[in-house]
Amino acid sequence: MVRVKSRYLLCEINVSDRRDLLKLDDRAVAGSVKAAVARTHGDYGAALCSIRFCVKYLNAHTGIVFLRFHKGFYKLLWSALPFITSIECRGQIIPCFLNCLHVGGTIRTCQKFLIRYNTRQLHQMLPKYKNKGNEEKRKIQEAILSCSLTGGGNKALEDELESEEEDDEFIMPLYHSDLRH
């Protein structure tokens, strides 16, 4: 027996007004992706898109979407994503574009990437926080830790937060020859 292999594209839907994300549903996203593949690759692309394509996950609050496509033809889908300029949902046209963040072989690898990506984004945004009081910063870090991972993963994320704070103070040399004795 042969296993059918797929590729999962982790994409981010970017809109000008974040409230428009709540109007989206997976059928509307799938329809606009299929239409974009059909426009860019014709009947051949439309036929391939009807074989194994589906929207596996859509988070209407963050705009994250997982698209599944057959392994041999995922580049057709990938190449059609820049041509999506709007999504029509419930009679409303929502102007947007899709940004492909990661291509993975399983949903699990995409989830792991998404956790790392969101953690990096939060770490980049935290130093830019205007009220740099230590108490408020600590509360934000605790909120991040409480919602990021379940189970024993919080300890790993706490260690990562602490190591990044230490990295701000001390930068490791890249090569062993750069070390001063």
C-alpha positions as CSV (number, residue, x, y, z in Angstrom):
1,M,0.0,0.0,0.0
2,V,1.3,3.5,-0.9
3,R,0.8,6.5,1.3
4,V,-0.5,9.6,-0.4
5,K,1.9,12.5,0.5
6,S,0.8,16.1,0.9
7,R,2.4,19.4,1.5
8,Y,1.0,21.9,4.0
9,L,1.5,25.6,3.3
10,L,1.3,27.8,6.4
11,C,0.1,31.2,5.3
12,E,-0.9,34.4,6.9
13,I,-3.8,36.4,5.6
14,N,-3.0,40.1,5.8
15,V,-5.8,42.6,5.8
16,S,-5.9,46.4,6.4
17,D,-8.6,46.1,9.0
18,R,-8.2,43.3,11.5
19,R,-12.0,43.1,12.0
20,D,-12.3,41.8,8.5
21,L,-10.5,38.6,9.5
22,L,-13.5,37.6,11.6
23,K,-15.7,37.6,8.5
24,L,-13.6,34.9,6.8
25,D,-14.4,31.2,6.6
26,D,-12.5,28.2,5.2
27,R,-14.8,27.8,2.2
28,A,-14.3,31.4,1.1
29,V,-10.5,31.1,1.4
30,A,-10.5,27.8,-0.5
31,G,-12.6,29.3,-3.2
32,S,-10.3,32.3,-3.7
33,V,-7.2,30.0,-3.7
34,K,-8.8,27.7,-6.3
35,A,-9.8,30.7,-8.4
36,A,-6.2,32.1,-8.3
37,V,-4.8,28.7,-9.3
38,A,-7.2,28.5,-12.2
39,R,-6.4,32.1,-13.3
40,T,-2.6,31.5,-13.2
41,H,-2.4,27.9,-14.4
42,G,-5.6,27.4,-16.4
43,D,-7.6,24.2,-16.6
44,Y,-4.5,22.1,-15.7
45,G,-4.1,24.0,-12.4
46,A,-7.8,23.9,-11.6
47,A,-7.9,20.1,-12.2
48,L,-4.9,19.6,-9.9
49,C,-6.4,21.8,-7.3
50,S,-9.6,19.7,-7.2
51,I,-7.6,16.5,-6.4
52,R,-6.2,16.9,-2.9
53,F,-6.5,20.6,-2.0
54,C,-8.3,21.7,1.2
55,V,-8.1,24.3,3.9
56,K,-7.1,22.3,7.0
57,Y,-7.2,25.1,9.5
58,L,-8.2,28.8,9.6
59,N,-7.9,31.0,12.6
60,A,-10.1,34.0,12.0
61,H,-8.5,35.9,14.9
62,T,-4.9,35.7,13.8
63,G,-5.3,35.2,10.0
64,I,-3.3,31.9,10.0
65,V,-4.4,29.3,7.5
66,F,-3.0,25.8,6.7
67,L,-3.5,24.8,3.1
68,R,-3.1,21.1,2.1
69,F,-2.1,20.2,-1.5
70,H,-0.6,17.1,-3.2
71,K,3.1,16.9,-2.8
72,G,3.9,16.8,-6.5
73,F,1.9,19.9,-7.3
74,Y,2.2,22.2,-4.3
75,K,4.4,24.6,-6.2
76,L,1.4,25.5,-8.4
77,L,-0.5,26.6,-5.4
78,W,2.5,28.4,-4.0
79,S,3.1,30.3,-7.2
80,A,-0.6,31.4,-7.4
81,L,-0.7,32.9,-3.8
82,P,0.6,36.3,-4.8
83,F,-2.3,36.7,-7.2
84,I,-4.9,36.6,-4.5
85,T,-5.9,40.2,-3.8
86,S,-9.3,39.7,-2.2
87,I,-11.5,37.1,-0.7
88,E,-15.3,37.1,-1.2
89,C,-17.1,35.9,1.9
90,R,-20.8,36.2,2.6
91,G,-21.3,38.8,-0.2
92,Q,-18.5,41.0,1.0
93,I,-15.2,41.5,-0.8
94,I,-12.3,41.6,1.7
95,P,-9.1,43.1,0.2
96,C,-6.1,41.0,1.4
97,F,-3.0,39.1,0.4
98,L,-1.6,35.8,1.6
99,N,1.9,35.6,2.9
100,C,3.4,32.0,2.8
101,L,5.4,31.5,6.0
102,H,6.4,27.9,5.8
103,V,6.0,24.8,3.7
104,G,5.9,21.5,5.6
105,G,5.3,17.8,5.1
106,T,3.0,17.5,8.1
107,I,0.7,19.7,10.1
108,R,2.8,19.0,13.2
109,T,5.9,20.6,11.5
110,C,3.8,23.6,10.6
111,Q,2.5,23.9,14.1
112,K,6.1,23.8,15.5
113,F,7.2,26.4,13.1
114,L,4.2,28.6,14.0
115,I,5.1,28.4,17.7
116,R,8.7,29.5,17.0
117,Y,7.5,32.2,14.6
118,N,5.0,33.7,17.1
119,T,7.6,33.5,19.9
120,R,10.1,35.4,17.7
121,Q,7.5,38.0,16.8
122,L,6.6,38.5,20.4
123,H,10.2,38.9,21.4
124,Q,10.7,41.5,18.7
125,M,7.7,43.4,19.8
126,L,8.4,43.3,23.5
127,P,11.4,45.6,23.5
128,K,9.4,48.2,21.5
129,Y,6.8,48.4,24.2
130,K,6.5,52.0,25.2
131,N,6.1,51.6,28.9
132,K,9.3,49.8,29.7
133,G,8.6,49.4,33.4
134,N,9.9,46.1,34.7
135,E,6.7,45.1,36.4
136,E,4.6,45.6,33.2
137,K,7.2,43.8,31.1
138,R,7.2,40.9,33.5
139,K,3.3,40.7,33.4
140,I,3.4,40.6,29.6
141,Q,6.0,37.8,29.6
142,E,3.9,35.8,32.1
143,A,0.9,36.3,29.9
144,I,2.9,35.0,26.9
145,L,4.1,32.1,28.9
146,S,0.7,31.2,30.1
147,C,-0.8,30.9,26.7
148,S,2.1,29.7,24.5
149,L,2.6,26.1,25.4
150,T,0.8,23.5,27.5
151,G,2.3,21.1,30.0
152,G,6.0,21.2,30.7
153,G,6.8,23.5,27.8
154,N,6.5,26.6,29.9
155,K,9.9,25.9,31.5
156,A,11.5,25.7,28.1
157,L,9.9,29.0,27.0
158,E,11.0,30.7,30.3
159,D,14.5,29.5,29.7
160,E,14.4,30.9,26.1
161,L,13.1,34.3,27.5
162,E,15.9,34.4,30.0
163,S,18.5,33.5,27.4
164,E,17.3,36.2,25.1
165,E,17.6,38.8,27.9
166,E,21.2,37.6,28.5
167,D,21.9,37.8,24.8
168,D,21.2,41.5,24.9
169,E,24.0,41.9,27.4
170,F,26.5,39.5,26.0
171,I,27.0,38.5,22.4
172,M,28.7,35.2,21.7
173,P,31.6,35.2,19.1
174,L,30.8,33.4,15.9
175,Y,34.0,31.5,15.5
176,H,36.3,29.8,18.0
177,S,39.2,31.9,16.6
178,D,37.5,35.1,17.7
179,L,37.8,34.1,21.4
180,R,40.3,36.3,23.3
181,H,42.5,34.5,25.9
